[in-house]
Amino acid sequence: MNVYKEETIVSDVVESIGNGSLIQHGKHNDRVYLMKLDKRDATIMPERLSKMARTEGYSKIFCKVPKWAAPLFYANGFILEAAIPQFYSDDEDVFFISKFLDSDRLLGIEKDKLNGLGQLLYQKTEGEKLRDSSCTIRPLSVDDIDQIAHIYNEIFETYPFPIHDPDFLLESMENDIHYFGAEKNGQIVAVAAAEVDRKGCNAEMTDFATLKAHQGNRLATYILQTMEAEMCKQGISSLYTIARLNSLPMNKTFLRANYHYAGTLIKNTNIAGSIESMNILYKHTSPDKTSRYV
């Protein structure tokens, strides 16, 4: 593990504030990220986050909030970057809203990639019949943590969360994050995760990585299909991803799987060595209502 990655584990903190709202903040992503808003904190949270960002010198605040809370943030200088309908329990929409505290954060926007994304969406990428995979796709467990960490360490120079740290992976598994992998000849060669919100009946399909020797075999697609089937069994009705704008192949993977484009988060996430813009894509499933968690 290199020194830079060790520093990111320390600098990006996930913590509870207020009455149970959850944030991540640190110099690595140079932002505050409101991951979960407790309803009791809604009226004070916009100014509280703004004060924190100014104090720490962060250049962006990024929030995931239910639609009803959005006007409270707009009144404090936030703007809408993406939205997913019927996100929480097939009912409430979710808004991804941001506040830029430094105009330099908006420099170097990936214009070519945005143009490429526009062309991709215009072409309406269709699903395709996949060839059989020589890999076995399966859920991963604590016994696989070292291999998962190895893959993430090999693929990502930087990442918004310390997914290359075995201790972090173990803690995440204990907090309803489910890992899946492609295995060949007894070795895991590709991984991804589903971060589940039971109360809201939604899951983020995230942390996709394939070892370089096995890239180009559509392993991400096979893993995604397996994750979707499992989420449906568990009563999860809204699936989404935050995909790198700079990785059009990853966006194609989700578009081919009938995900919908919801918006782009400008210069949002430190991944693969720099702060990049990210796309929100989503999909609604039709799970058995009797299996839904309350």
KAHU-V997423 format. One record per residue. RES is the residue in one letter. PHI is phi in radians with two decimals (* if undefined). Layout:
res->RES phi->PHI
res->RES phi->PHI
//
This chain:
res->M phi->*
res->N phi->-1.49
res->V phi->-1.11
res->Y phi->-1.06
res->K phi->-1.19
res->E phi->-1.07
res->E phi->-1.15
res->T phi->-1.14
res->I phi->-1.08
res->V phi->-1.35
res->S phi->-1.38
res->D phi->-1.70
res->V phi->-1.90
res->V phi->-1.85
res->E phi->-2.60
res->S phi->-1.58
res->I phi->-2.33
res->G phi->1.11
res->N phi->-1.74
res->G phi->2.22
res->S phi->-1.19
res->L phi->-2.15
res->I phi->-2.25
res->Q phi->-2.16
res->H phi->-2.66
res->G phi->2.91
res->K phi->-1.26
res->H phi->-1.01
res->N phi->-1.61
res->D phi->0.92
res->R phi->-2.86
res->V phi->-1.93
res->Y phi->-2.09
res->L phi->-1.45
res->M phi->-1.47
res->K phi->-2.61
res->L phi->-1.88
res->D phi->-1.39
res->K phi->-0.97
res->R phi->-1.21
res->D phi->-1.70
res->A phi->-1.01
res->T phi->-1.28
res->I phi->-1.74
res->M phi->-1.17
res->P phi->-0.97
res->E phi->-1.26
res->R phi->-1.12
res->L phi->-1.18
res->S phi->-1.09
res->K phi->-1.13
res->M phi->-1.07
res->A phi->-1.11
res->R phi->-1.16
res->T phi->-1.12
res->E phi->-1.50
res->G phi->1.38
res->Y phi->-1.31
res->S phi->-1.74
res->K phi->-2.60
res->I phi->-2.09
res->F phi->-2.18
res->C phi->-2.31
res->K phi->-1.95
res->V phi->-2.38
res->P phi->-1.15
res->K phi->-0.96
res->W phi->-1.08
res->A phi->-1.51
res->A phi->-0.98
res->P phi->-1.03
res->L phi->-1.11
res->F phi->-1.41
res->Y phi->-1.01
res->A phi->-1.15
res->N phi->-1.98
res->G phi->1.57
res->F phi->-1.50
res->I phi->-2.24
res->L phi->-1.44
res->E phi->-2.00
res->A phi->-2.85
res->A phi->-2.67
res->I phi->-2.17
res->P phi->-1.31
res->Q phi->0.82
res->F phi->-1.45
res->Y phi->-1.57
res->S phi->0.95
res->D phi->1.07
res->D phi->-2.32
res->E phi->-1.43
res->D phi->-1.26
res->V phi->-1.99
res->F phi->-2.00
res->F phi->-1.80
res->I phi->-2.15
res->S phi->-2.46
res->K phi->-2.34
res->F phi->-1.73
res->L phi->-1.69
res->D phi->-2.49
res->S phi->-1.09
res->D phi->-1.10
res->R phi->-1.08
res->L phi->-1.61
res->L phi->-1.35
res->G phi->1.20
res->I phi->-1.09
res->E phi->-1.32
res->K phi->-1.06
res->D phi->-1.07
res->K phi->-1.20
res->L phi->-1.15
res->N phi->-1.09
res->G phi->-1.12
res->L phi->-1.14
res->G phi->-1.04
res->Q phi->-1.14
res->L phi->-1.11
res->L phi->-1.21
res->Y phi->-1.13
res->Q phi->-1.28
res->K phi->0.93
res->T phi->-0.88
res->E phi->-1.74
res->G phi->-1.15
res->E phi->-2.43
res->K phi->-1.40
res->L phi->-1.52
res->R phi->-1.34
res->D phi->-1.11
res->S phi->-1.59
res->S phi->-1.44
res->C phi->-1.73
res->T phi->-1.65
res->I phi->-1.72
res->R phi->-2.61
res->P phi->-1.14
res->L phi->-1.85
res->S phi->-2.29
res->V phi->-1.05
res->D phi->-1.18
res->D phi->-1.75
res->I phi->-1.01
res->D phi->-1.08
res->Q phi->-1.22
res->I phi->-1.07
res->A phi->-1.07
res->H phi->-1.08
res->I phi->-1.10
res->Y phi->-1.11
res->N phi->-1.16
res->E phi->-1.30
res->I phi->-1.58
res->F phi->-1.87
res->E phi->-1.18
res->T phi->-2.42
res->Y phi->-2.73
res->P phi->-1.14
res->F phi->-2.21
res->P phi->-1.36
res->I phi->-1.28
res->H phi->-1.53
res->D phi->-1.68
res->P phi->-0.96
res->D phi->-1.14
res->F phi->-1.12
res->L phi->-1.09
res->L phi->-1.10
res->E phi->-1.09
res->S phi->-1.14
res->M phi->-1.08
res->E phi->-1.34
res->N phi->-2.04
res->D phi->1.17
res->I phi->-1.85
res->H phi->-1.90
res->Y phi->-1.76
res->F phi->-2.30
res->G phi->-2.57
res->A phi->-1.78
res->E phi->-2.03
res->K phi->-2.36
res->N phi->0.91
res->G phi->1.41
res->Q phi->-2.02
res->I phi->-1.37
res->V phi->-2.04
res->A phi->-2.69
res->V phi->-2.47
res->A phi->-2.83
res->A phi->-2.46
res->A phi->-2.07
res->E phi->-1.65
res->V phi->-1.69
res->D phi->-1.94
res->R phi->-1.08
res->K phi->-1.08
res->G phi->-1.57
res->C phi->0.97
res->N phi->-2.37
res->A phi->-2.59
res->E phi->-1.61
res->M phi->-1.58
res->T phi->-2.55
res->D phi->1.01
res->F phi->-1.35
res->A phi->-2.72
res->T phi->-2.28
res->L phi->-1.00
res->K phi->-0.97
res->A phi->-1.15
res->H phi->-2.04
res->Q phi->-1.26
res->G phi->1.63
res->N phi->-1.82
res->R phi->1.05
res->L phi->-1.14
res->A phi->-1.06
res->T phi->-1.16
res->Y phi->-1.11
res->I phi->-1.13
res->L phi->-1.04
res->Q phi->-1.03
res->T phi->-1.16
res->M phi->-1.10
res->E phi->-1.04
res->A phi->-1.07
res->E phi->-1.21
res->M phi->-1.11
res->C phi->-1.10
res->K phi->-1.04
res->Q phi->-1.53
res->G phi->1.44
res->I phi->-1.51
res->S phi->-1.82
res->S phi->-2.16
res->L phi->-2.05
res->Y phi->-2.64
res->T phi->-2.49
res->I phi->-1.99
res->A phi->-1.79
res->R phi->-1.09
res->L phi->-1.00
res->N phi->-1.29
res->S phi->-2.01
res->L phi->-1.07
res->P phi->-1.01
res->M phi->-1.17
res->N phi->-1.12
res->K phi->-1.06
res->T phi->-0.98
res->F phi->-1.34
res->L phi->-1.12
res->R phi->-1.13
res->A phi->-1.58
res->N phi->1.22
res->Y phi->-1.45
res->H phi->-1.91
res->Y phi->-1.31
res->A phi->-2.00
res->G phi->2.56
res->T phi->-2.14
res->L phi->-1.62
res->I phi->-1.32
res->K phi->0.73
res->N phi->-1.87
res->T phi->-2.38
res->N phi->-1.48
res->I phi->-2.56
res->A phi->1.03
res->G phi->1.81
res->S phi->-2.72
res->I phi->-1.41
res->E phi->-2.14
res->S phi->-1.42
res->M phi->-2.28
res->N phi->-1.75
res->I phi->-1.75
res->L phi->-2.26
res->Y phi->-2.51
res->K phi->-2.68
res->H phi->-1.75
res->T phi->-1.84
res->S phi->-2.19
res->P phi->-1.28
res->D phi->-1.13
res->K phi->-1.06
res->T phi->-1.22
res->S phi->-1.66
res->R phi->-1.23
res->Y phi->-1.39
res->V phi->-1.88
//
